[in-house]
């Protein structure tokens, strides 16, 4: 029966299949069918009805209620919308958690996760459910599934950095950013894949294998490939996610969580965000604590945020930002959570277009969309001007010297004595050091350590490291001068092109690829500025292309407000994965809710 707008079903009365189908269909129709973006309801209902008729599932009434509620809840909702649904009782944290866990299992082949913390997440969901029943929600993230890149320390959960060196390492504490999310009631779904120690731009060089871009299996991309008469094996022609936070980007893009943490040293959050069609935020250096983030380059590392919309990124940033006594580089002033205003008038904005970012390697499609975005701001009354960042051409070389130098210093801690991998050699301490690092690190990490140690040699220190620091100051001053001239936000490409197939990507080595892919992003890290990549449109191949907005230091809220306006104007399409998710036969497997097909 229907009472108080809810379905009340007696299991014993479910033997009449036709009545069951009629009731469930009418309920679906009454509860907002026009907004539904999941699978074809008759298919789900019919599968359920047959199983119910056979008595194969030991039905309980609450499972039917769960299905009806989940049918109403679009999988493409952003975190804030789901938070509202949780508070209104349209869905419970446990249902949401089970649904995301099911999607993680169904998309396991993407290799987005290294560790799935199912038991932890379900326990956290149970606790969140109790709070909601008492009306004591902890905030907007209470009961919301999140994922964390596997270079953030998580208490009691393996943290590997996708390296043999840390395989099996279980930290005794949480990174500050992880603890802040858990304190708000977020559900930790698992740890995401990456390049080993976050050194790469493709998420292809970790010991757990490469991450596959969900857009490889999207309806948009596959239809374009059919139109272009591509006959290659689809299974071997999947696309890279970008990196090094590719696992986090793929996890958000494939709807397995609503937000994910990445790290950003030279673009490692923004790059995969652009390739996976999600929002990737690199906050101002010092705004968010690095404590518990296994360091790559201390002076540039920043915890990054990946979400499906700008508002969600702002919500997460508001929770993470602020002073941390465990990280002396964080700001001293308190930071309050903020809500982004809905910008309607951009006529007072000045948008800068750096002329040095128009490089020969930039694809014509990205260039065209970049110009289109600038024209959009101009047509709405904003002032759009060309600006110069004269030392841009030196930035990638400068970044390489400084990055490898700090890497060499940071990697020295992995010696096999205190934690992590240790070889079996007992010839001498020196031999043990050498064998441990040879076995624990891949070629990419060892190569950067060697380069960094070369730059730090006494005879090279002044000529390389010190000079690179001076050039870094010039690069940072370029940005200061541009913003002091009246520019509010810079608009640039995020990547040179759309995501490329894995087979194409690996034709060049890691160092070459990183130098190419970081060209628009790494200067921001050297200057300590905030930047966000926002998906703009699909390419002619049906793949996402993102653009980057760069703001003044610690003006993250202004930056995100502009990005939100832009996001609303371009209306980037939702990834369509229904072919991937078509098999709904597991919806009732083991009497647990599984995934709903995605729009």
Secondary structure by P-SEA (a helix, b strand, c coil): cccccbbbbbccccccaaaaaaaaaaaaaaacccccccccaaaaaaaaaaaaaaccccccaaaaaaaaaaaaccccccaaaaaaaaaaccccaaaaaaaaaaaaaaacccccccccaaaaaaaaaaaaaaaaaacccccccccbbbbbccccccccbbbbcccccccccccccccaaaaaaaaacccccbbbbccccccccccccccccbbbbcccccaaaaaaaaaaccccccccccccccccaaaaaaaaaaccccbbbbbbcccaaaaaaaaacbbbbbccccccccccccccccccbbbbbbcccaaaaaaaaaaaccccccccccccccccbbbbccccccccbbbbbccccccccccaaaaaaaaaaaaaaaaabbbbbbbbcccccaaaaaaaaaaaaaaaaaacccccccccccccccccaaaaaaaaaaacccaaaaaaaaaaaaaaccccccccaaaaaaaaaaaaaaaaaaaaacccbbbbbccccccccccccccccaaaaaaaaacccaaaaaabbbbbbbbcccccccbbbbbbbbbcccaaaaaaaaaaaaaaaaccccccccccccccccccccccccccccc
